Amino acid sequence: MIQSYDVLVVGPRVAARLKGFPDDESLAALQDLARIGVRYVLVHSGEPGIPRREWVQQNRARALNSGVLRLLGSFNDNDLFEIVP
């Protein structure tokens, strides 16, 4: 599920593009979603399938270095990003 000010439920095509986050395809999908008003991405890295250590050491750096996302804050196992306009 993707949220903006209203809840936006994405279809299987968009979900498939986001599955490899933070790969190039998922970052491009986030840019597309930003065009329709999505502004934030919240990553719950303590969830099953997203080990916190792996996220912090590898994937968070990739997301930050992409130029697509800006880290707004970290709260426990959650990272809040803004999609750069």
C-alpha positions as CSV (number, residue, x, y, z in Angstrom):
1,M,0.0,0.0,0.0
2,I,1.2,3.5,-0.8
3,Q,-0.1,6.5,1.1
4,S,-0.3,10.2,0.3
5,Y,-2.8,12.4,2.1
6,D,-5.4,9.9,0.9
7,V,-4.8,6.1,0.8
8,L,-3.7,4.9,-2.6
9,V,-3.8,1.2,-3.2
10,V,-1.5,0.2,-6.1
11,G,-2.4,-2.4,-8.6
12,P,-0.2,-5.5,-9.4
13,R,1.7,-3.7,-12.1
14,V,2.9,-0.9,-9.8
15,A,3.5,-3.4,-7.0
16,A,5.7,-5.4,-9.2
17,R,7.7,-2.3,-10.1
18,L,8.2,-1.6,-6.4
19,K,9.1,-5.1,-5.3
20,G,12.9,-4.7,-5.8
21,F,13.1,-1.4,-3.8
22,P,15.5,0.4,-3.9
23,D,16.5,-0.8,-7.4
24,D,16.3,1.5,-10.4
25,E,12.9,0.3,-11.5
26,S,11.3,0.9,-8.1
27,L,12.8,4.3,-7.8
28,A,11.4,5.2,-11.2
29,A,8.0,3.9,-10.1
30,L,8.2,6.2,-7.0
31,Q,9.0,9.1,-9.3
32,D,5.9,8.2,-11.3
33,L,3.8,8.0,-8.1
34,A,5.1,11.4,-7.1
35,R,3.6,12.9,-10.3
36,I,0.2,11.9,-9.0
37,G,0.7,13.3,-5.5
38,V,2.6,10.6,-3.4
39,R,5.2,12.5,-1.3
40,Y,6.5,10.0,1.3
41,V,7.8,6.5,1.6
42,L,7.9,4.8,5.0
43,V,10.2,1.7,5.1
44,H,9.4,-0.7,8.0
45,S,12.8,-2.5,8.0
46,G,12.1,-4.6,11.1
47,E,9.4,-6.6,9.2
48,P,10.0,-10.1,8.0
49,G,11.8,-10.1,4.7
50,I,13.5,-6.7,5.4
51,P,16.3,-7.4,7.9
52,R,17.2,-4.1,9.6
53,R,21.0,-4.6,9.4
54,E,20.9,-5.4,5.7
55,W,18.6,-2.4,5.0
56,V,20.9,0.0,6.9
57,Q,24.2,-1.3,5.5
58,Q,23.2,-1.7,1.9
59,N,19.7,-0.6,0.8
60,R,19.3,2.6,2.7
61,A,22.5,4.0,1.3
62,R,21.4,3.1,-2.2
63,A,18.1,4.9,-1.7
64,L,19.9,7.9,-0.3
65,N,22.4,8.0,-3.1
66,S,19.8,7.7,-5.8
67,G,18.8,11.4,-5.7
68,V,15.1,10.3,-5.7
69,L,14.6,10.1,-1.9
70,R,15.6,12.3,1.0
71,L,15.7,10.8,4.5
72,L,13.4,12.8,6.8
73,G,14.0,10.7,9.9
74,S,14.4,7.3,11.5
75,F,12.1,6.0,14.2
76,N,13.0,2.6,15.7
77,D,13.0,0.3,12.7
78,N,11.3,2.8,10.4
79,D,12.8,5.2,7.9
80,L,10.7,8.0,6.5
81,F,11.7,9.4,3.1
82,E,10.4,12.2,1.0
83,I,10.3,11.7,-2.8
84,V,12.4,14.5,-4.2
85,P,10.3,16.6,-6.6
